[in-house]
Amino acid sequence: MRCLIFLALLQPMHGQDHQQILELVKDNAPQYQRVSKQIWEYAELGYHEEKSSALLQQQLKSAGFSVEAPMPDMATAFVASYGSGKPVIGILGEFDALPGLSQEASPTRKPVLAAAPGHGCGHNLLGSAAALAAVSLKQYMQKHHIQGTLRFYGTPAEEGGSGKVYMVRAGLFNGVDVVLHWHPADRNMVFNGGSLADSSAKFTFHGVAAHAAFAPDRGRSALDAVMLMGNGVEFMREHVPSSSRIHYIITKGGVAPNVVPDLAQIFLTARSPSGETLSDIWERIQKIAQGAALMTETTVDVKVISADANVLTNAPLAELAQKELEEVGGFAYTPEQKAFAEELQKTLPPSAAGHWEQTSTIVPLRPVDPNAPAASTDVGDISWVVPTIGFTSATFVPGSAPHTWQAAAAAGMSIGQEGMLISAKSLALIGADLFAHPEVISAAKSDLQQQVKTMTYKSAIPAGQKPLLNYRED
């Protein structure tokens, strides 16, 4: 019944209005496809996206937006605004790369520079398409004298830095009515919740150094503590919900095999569809760390690196996003693109190969499955304070997973650049609909209020902690 009520609210705009918006996106597209390639080449890590952020700011300023930058404690964060008054519609743009995923626009593994960063999650496309949508929608609003405020949020360090969490804390989303976002993928699908809440920390153990052969009894091995903690987490896996995830790396393990390590470190992330469940899991992980320290007569320091809430659903906005995504539709590969994709698919496991129709069709809107594969995003924290909706577009070769060189390859060539247009068009149409239909915004706010009335949003990042600008090196 609820969905039927929301569907009734989604009265269509005039076809000529939609067509005007689509034409504006088409006209602006070549410039922002070039921007996406520039950001792909920059491939800057979180909180250090100086060139990428500056490029997007320059594009938005040139298009008539006023830009506020930098944001508190984050030099690469910014907010670009057009218009005044209500409603206030925000569009999110990311632009950070991932370490170690440098890759040419090639269907075989060819790093541009060994061990360098690369856009294995397609954020070069994400920020560029969001800016393209914002600029095109702004032009439509200006032409038709549409009242309201349009904002583009330049959000750094999504990949493990929780940039948006700090932007929420700074009050940058106060007074915003709806937030829109999208993400590269290998299919076109509304993203109505389903991401995992996550917490990430570095556990640093401190022991006593000694000669490993001459006086091992004098040593207290921090590495032993790390290994015991990892072993304890492995035993714990059997006793957490199957939809939860725990993964880690050993970032420091000592300096030489004949020296008992007096310092060792494990970098761990835990995830769950439920923030409450994650909180329980995280508390148990802390106990395992303390137990490992107790067994080895070492001490442990815990530094929270990032923490993201799960993304809340929003039925009215999901219905609207589905309608517009279906109106835009997907795209079909050219012969050259298909040849590239077929060669790239040879590098994927046979079970992972996707179907070509994924790029040209829209996945039907469906309820969130908490047991389905999912990742995490700092968009989740925004969704707890502002009605939020997003979707994915087919920018990767079918079957490709994010955070891979295969995704980075497609993000740097025409497949990714073609797919980003689906998102730009859909974002612009959804934004225009929201400016035209305040009743949908009211329904979206009611939906959010209904969900959070029995829950309290609280970030797991300690109060007062500032963004960790060098979180990958510290």
Secondary structure, DSSP 8 states (H G I E B T S, - for coil): -HHHHHHHH-----HHHHHHHHHHHHHHHHHHHHHHHHHHHH---TT--HHHHHHHHHHHHHTT-EEE-SBTTBTT-EEEEEEESS-EEEEEEE---BTT----SSSS---SSTT--B-TT-HHHHHHHHHHHHHHHHHHHHHHT--EEEEEEEE--TTTS-HHHHHHHTTTTTT--EEEEEEEESSBEEE-S---EEEEEEEEEE-B--BTTT-GGG-B-HHHHHHHHHHHHHHHGGGS-TT-EEEEEEEE--S-TTB--SEEEEEEEEEES-HHHHHHHHHHHHHHHHHHHHHHT-EEEEEEEEEE------HHHHHHHHHHHHHH------HHHHHHHHHHHTTS-GGG---GGGTTSB-------TTS-----THHHHHTTS-EEEEEEE-S-TT--SSSHHHHHHHTSHHHHHHHHHHHHHHHHHHHHHHH-HHHHHHHHHHHHHHHTT-----SS-TT----TTTTT-
